[in-house]
């Protein structure tokens, strides 16, 4: 049996090796390393896949969030509401821009932003909402969009963990994650469902004016070279990474199916396990399983993690400390009783290996190791 990894990028590379190597050689021969044909081609193909008008590539997912907020024209002191249970990058960019991050609790079913808590957090200073599609499943976007429309708020979707996921609206229409708000953003970090071999990111939008603004912001504030109309940043996707992403995009749906198959195996194995709760599936979104995250019951998730690691099964805890408890982001007005779901998740979640290359032998080994804990 191959060594088990949280993400097996090498085996995935071997499947697309010829296409990736050929594309990289073409970039090297052309020397079009920045903003070349490979970047344009990938951006166009991703826009077609997502059924969105504009894809603006950039250097990483954190930059994508920052560029989106800058393009929306938010000012220091404006409040931006986001979920408490997520990676710090989402709230980090809010603070970096001098905006006020406002954290709210998440739903117990999906681990995504709770619309009830979201509504309660809105003040006259609120200008935007960042729903995070966590672990591969969409946030409740119909409710988020209804609230945003009611209070005239911007919506920036953080879809770094859910690219390719589909959302079923109440009216019967279907949207891809990241295409429903004013902006969607994503990360192409290597371990993502669509990942490159370095850093990369992108923004998505159907708004022509916002797309133009985002492109300017991402390019030093320039629309015409050496004429700086906006305060901008330097954030670009390089051509070598675009080659990798273009090769992988062709396989993204099959990658999702492989992840879903592995998740189904886990679900069946753990469905009657007294000390674990399998991840729920919401009715309005499919799950693309960036992570397979269980909740422990009556056991210490750190002890289970150590037990599994000792048996050769990697396991991760995303996230052990809530954002509202982090030194950088805590606020005097945050009350622990306002974050019951997040606090419980931080004490109970554990994620098992999840990637496109898991085979039956590995899945059997992983599940038996987990079940042998008790």
QUIZI-V693528 format. One record per pair of residues at least 12 apart in sequence whose ideal C-beta (glycine too) atoms are under 7 Angstrom apart, sorted by the first residue. I is the first residue (numbers start at 1). GAP is how many residues later the second one is. Records with the same first field share a line. If there is no record, write none. Layout:
I->GAP, GAP
//
This chain:
1->360, 361, 364
2->360
4->308, 309, 310, 349, 358, 361, 362
5->309, 348
6->308, 310, 347
7->184, 348
8->347, 349
9->181
11->346
12->344, 345
16->231, 232, 235
19->228
20->223, 224, 227
23->15, 220, 223, 224
24->216, 219
27->212, 213, 216
32->207
33->205, 206
34->202, 204, 205
35->201
36->203
38->201, 204, 205, 208
39->18, 198, 200, 203
41->205
42->200, 203, 204
43->12, 14
45->201, 204
46->156, 203
49->200
50->126, 128, 129, 154
51->125, 128
52->127, 152, 154
53->153
54->150, 151, 157
55->147, 149
56->146, 147, 155, 158, 159, 162
57->145, 180
58->143, 144, 145, 160, 177, 178, 179
59->140, 141, 142, 176, 177, 178
60->127, 139, 140, 141
61->28, 99, 124, 125, 126, 128, 140
62->27, 30, 31
63->138, 170, 172
64->121, 122, 137, 138, 139
65->24, 25, 28, 91, 93, 120
66->27, 30, 31, 167
67->136, 147, 150, 151, 166, 168
68->88, 115, 117, 135, 146
69->24, 28, 30, 87
70->27, 147
71->139, 142, 143, 146
72->56, 82, 110
74->23, 25, 53, 54
76->22, 23
77->23, 48
78->21, 22, 47, 49
79->21, 23, 44, 46, 47, 48
80->14, 19, 20, 21, 22, 47, 48, 50
81->21, 23, 37, 40, 45, 48
82->19, 21, 48, 50
83->21, 23, 29, 30, 49
84->19, 20, 21, 22, 238, 239, 240, 255, 258
85->21, 26, 234, 237, 257, 260
86->46, 48, 237
87->232
88->235, 238
90->40, 42, 68
91->12, 232, 238
95->234
100->25
101->228
102->19
103->220, 221
104->13, 14, 17
105->12, 233, 234, 235, 236, 237
106->235, 236
107->234
108->233
109->171, 173
110->27, 170, 172
111->23, 24, 234
112->19, 20, 21, 22, 25, 27, 28
113->18, 19, 26, 31
115->25, 28, 29, 32
118->26, 29
119->28
122->29
126->25, 27
127->26, 27
128->25, 26, 28
129->15, 19, 24, 26
130->26, 28
131->13, 26
132->26
133->24, 25, 26, 28, 29, 32, 44
134->27
135->26, 155, 156, 158
136->25, 26, 29, 151, 152, 153, 154, 155
137->25, 28, 145, 148, 150
138->24, 27, 29, 39, 146, 147
140->144
141->26, 39
142->27, 28
145->35
154->28
155->26, 27
156->25, 26, 27, 29
157->20, 21, 23, 24, 27, 28
158->27
159->18, 19, 25, 26, 27
160->26, 27, 32
161->129
162->15, 126, 128
163->14, 15, 23, 30, 31
164->29, 88, 89, 92, 124
165->12, 120, 121, 123
166->119, 120
167->13, 117, 118
168->116
178->26
179->25, 27
182->23, 25, 28
183->20, 21, 22, 27
184->19, 20
185->16, 18
186->15, 16
187->14
188->12, 13, 53, 57
192->98
193->59, 62, 63, 95, 97
194->51, 54, 55, 58
196->45, 48, 49
197->44, 47
198->43
200->37, 41, 45
216->13, 14, 16
217->13, 15, 16
218->14, 15, 17
219->13
220->12, 14
255->101
256->32
258->98
259->29, 30, 95, 97
260->29
262->92, 96, 101
263->26, 29
265->98
266->26, 86, 101
269->98
270->24
273->98
274->23
275->21, 22, 23, 24, 99
276->18, 20, 21
277->17, 18, 20
278->16
279->13, 14, 15
289->65
291->27, 60, 63
292->59, 60, 62
293->25, 56, 58
294->56
295->53, 54
296->52, 54
301->16, 47, 48, 49
304->46, 69
305->12, 45
307->66
308->61, 62
311->58
313->53, 56
314->39
315->35, 36, 37
316->35
317->32, 33
318->31, 33
319->27
320->26
321->25
322->17, 20, 21, 24
324->15
352->14
353->13
//
